[in-house]
């Protein structure tokens, strides 16, 4: 058996059915041979009981504290209850292998917070569609994945705001506001299982709403639809084709950046225009939700995507 790693793996989740339980259980059991696993489970009582029995090899606890975003509450609970300084937080669809974990841990020796990059496996049509977003984000800086890692000391014994939608960005900004260092590890790739089509469709507007945490990005995306309409009326199909080619070229830059061509297929950039077209529409729907008090999340609404850095710095002086 390989040497155990001095790391806490925190999995916040809230399930309402058992779909995928066997596959996730096999993954967690393998992880438990390498490191300590804590599942912070906000599921209803029957599912919590079943999952607790199934995952007897891991620590299985309830989230506590207040906040609308249950995933953030689970992460805060996991950080507080961690038995180690180095912590990996991951969604239930993330699948680490040991080399990726070892590389991630080595990065935590020199920085306080690491944001890896996700690669879908397998790749049905909607995963390829969403990979267009990943590549464009990589071209412009780095994608936000379903997993992060941090040093517990970077939180200074406190949590972070659990009443925001974009919880990973909120956590990253909180670490920075408290003086921690952040690394976007564009060359560290972690596999992620794609959602089913129904969940993929449900995520479209919520992911667009995340952009209210990044005003410059929000403005760019609000301009997509007006620019497309203007180009279609005044430049015809040639203008639209030129725009599509520019988007594909940018996505291809993201695909090749930091060795990404090894893990993203050559056709991946061709899906980027579809994602841009989608975002050009869903960002306006997200704006309507904003005007109505926030995006629908579970049984309520979340108005804030994340807290501005300036405010976080002021609160953490």
Buried (B, 14 or more C-beta within 10 A) or exposed (E): EEEEBEBBBBBBBBBEEEEBBEEBBEBBBEBBEBBBBBBBBBBEEEBBEBBBEBBEEBBBBEBEEEBBBBBBBBBBBBBBBBEBBBBBBBBBBBBBEBEBBBBBBEBBEEBBBBBBBBBBEEBEEBBBBBBBBBBBBBBEEBBBBBBBBBBBEBBEEEBBBBBBBBBBBBBBBBBBBBEBEBBBBBBBBBBBBBBEEEEBEEBBBBBBBBBBBBEEBBEBBBEBBEEBEEBEEEEEEEBBEEBBEEBBEBBBBBBBBBEBEEBBEEEBBBBBBBBBBBBBBBBBBBBEBBEEEBBBBEEEBBBBBBBEEEEBBEEEE
